[in-house]
Amino acid sequence: MNNSAARPASVCELQARPIGPALPAQAPLEMPRRRVHEPRQRLRGGPGGWEMLQITLARLFVTGLALALSIYGVREMYGVLSTATITALQWGFLVLFALNFTWIAFAFAQAALGFLDGLRPRVRGRAEQVGELPFCTAVLVPVYNEEPLRIAAAIRTMREGLARLAPGKFAFFILSDTNRPEAWLDEEAVFAELTRIDAPDCPVYYRHRQDNSERKAGNIAEWVQRWGGDYEAMLVLDADSVMSPESMVTLARRLAAEPGLGLIQTLPCIVRARSLYGRLQQFANQCYGPVYARGLAAWHGWSSNFWGHNAIIRTRAFAESACLPVLDGTPPFGGHILSHDFIEAALLRRAGWGVRFDCDIRHSFEEAPPSLIDVMVRDRRWCQGNLQHARLLLARGLSPATRIHLFTGIMSYLSAALWLMLVLLGLAIALQASLVRPEYFARPSLFPTWPVFDAERARWLFGVSMAVILAPKWFGGTLVLLQPRRLFAFGGPVLLPLSLLLETLLSALYAPILMVAQTRVVWQVLRGRDSGWHPQSRDDGALSLSTALRAHWGHSVFGAVLAALAWWLNHELFLWLLPITAGLVLSIPLSWLSGGAAKGRLLELAGLLRAPHERRPCAVLARLQRELERPPPSAMPIAPGSPLVALQRSETLRQWHLAQLPEQSRVRGAAVFHAPSVTAQWKAAHARSLSDLQDCLSSAELMALLQQPELLREVVFHLPGPSD
């Protein structure tokens, strides 16, 4: 056989398509909107007898261990607070402690299950279809004001392998919801090269959506309703995702082998982190993440969750069962569902489709927010979405596992507020003991009511609590130590323990800052403030000290007040609170240190917080890096100035832009009153030059103008340009 004949053509060898819409013929698929309350359908297929037994035992293990730990912790705290009677403040403290301790006990139980699962050898893997893939899979890449060069590099990386491994079975769809004019034109300039290459073995399509209704969920749903009929499966990625072609094919084979499965979620591995905080998340994700993942996968069974990306979904199952309901009322608790992924998994499971977490699939990657402030911005949106799920927690038809998923999502943010309330209530009890004279005979009794605390018991309970919190880190480190190849990928037997110690210390310092920030977010959501929709930062997160000061001065002041109050009340109490107050007082320098590639580079040179893919990246990451180093497309330059000027100067870009506009944009102004379209038309008709027009247009007006082909052709492109 001539190997050269089977070799995929390079970009230069591929024939370019003529300029036209970068989309295939439509294949509509009906997607009826679901209601909040619907009956649950019987699970289609499902796990076999042996697998079901394992899932049941895993659930009993997690439930039993979490319950036993919780009962022990609450009983011990009751003994700590008083040996006689408990005051109202102490009862409140006990309730908050019970909620917090149960939460960490549940996390510990899942990690313990994952640790035990990691110790046993893998006997057999998941069922996979053999031979030629029986269906086509669409790879969906939703985009919202993102850096297009990074996305294009990832698509080129994945497309070449898919064209080789499964020719004609995969196609990429770039689904843009971008609403900034400059970002939209940047996308078109970069993605035009990808879409115009005639590559039938793995084509790339591009669609820009003018109406951003329902955000990412609406973006995916619009694709399903227009093209879903031609694709049995859709593999959803994020703008920062990349997967190896082999893993993508494996996902398709596993979905084909299990007709009752509606979704398979992979474990995204954080990579390419350059800042200190990014490397912190990357190390924790790759060292401890597999422990949690194995525990989750073991008890989830076929009632798992969806994290919104790096997952394959059966398209018709999604269309028939997962169109999100619209909640009564206004945001943040009403309207369209913000965190769509949990609810889509819940609706699939309610309709009888299995949802499975396959954490054994390797080379599924994503990137993390680069700085502490970027994490706080992302948490604002995630917190609102998770708290909104309280409206669906008691929805009819949801499986018990689904309700646990929704509750844990809610608790992931409420726990921060509960933790802070616990700290403040503890200070209040100490303040009461210091300032208020005890009423020894407050009730008729032969014996006085003494405000007694069992200090020795308190120290023992504190040690147990810290062990429960830190145990998942020990589990992850132990599993790495038992696997020599992974051990040396993390830096070896010396650097790994140092990295574990550094990650534990830094995480402990950053945790109280996030606690206060998330509590503030919870308060804002409860007060009815909507978070909006902001794109995630993809740069290195470098911050100036002034930016960190503006973001964290309140945290520092709050931490200093807590520390001073604790010192005044009791020096021992000051030491107990030091793990919380230290991080808050140092929040400004800690936040400044969190971002920036230069600071992360120092850790990389020292070999600390090293991740396995840094020194020896796998094939897909190595190819992605080569693609990122490619120069931007020269035929369609990305103009730093006005989008209108870029369109006027580049005939190719102009023709491509006009060809992508949908037919309805031609009659938008006549069909529906749209104020930016009307004012943009008037300004275009009265402008003397392109520069004048650009200066007087708002961002919304410029977007409206770019969506009107007739006006662009007849008025805008005939205006004198900057060099005329």
Protein Blocks (a to p, Z undefined) as FASTA:
>chain_A
ZZklmpccdfklpccdddddfbdcddddddddddfbdcddddehiadfklmmmmmmmmmm
mmmmmmmmmmmmmmmmmmmmpckbccfklmmmmmmmmmmmmmmmmmmmmmmmmmmmmmpc
cfbdcdddehjdfbdcddddddehiafklmmmmmmmmmmmmmmmmghiaccddddfbfbf
klmmmmmmmmmmmmmpccfklccdddddfblghilmlmmmmmmmmmmmmpmbdcdddfkb
ccdfklmmmmmmmmmmmmkbcbdcdddddehiabfklmmmmmmmmmmmmmmmmmmmmmnm
mmccdehiaiacdfklmmmmmcccddehjdfkgcjdfblmlmmmmmmmmnopacdddfkb
ghiacdddfbfklmmmmmmmmmmmmmmmmmmmmgghiafklmmmmmmmmmmmmmmmmmmm
mmmmmmmmmmmmmmmccdfklpgcfbdcdddddfklmmmmmmmmmmmmmmmmmmmmmmmm
mmmklmmmnnpjklmmmmmmmmmmmmmmmmmmmmmmmmmmmmmmmnopaebjadddfbeo
pacfklmmmmmmmmmmmmmmmmmmmmmmomklmmmmmmmmmmmmmmmmmmmmmgojklmm
mmmmnopaiafklmmccfklmmmmmmmmpccdfklccdfbdfklmmmmmmklmmmmmmmp
cfklmmmmmmpccfklmmmmmmmmmpcbfklmmmmpcfklmmmmmmmmklmmmmmmmpcc
fkZZ
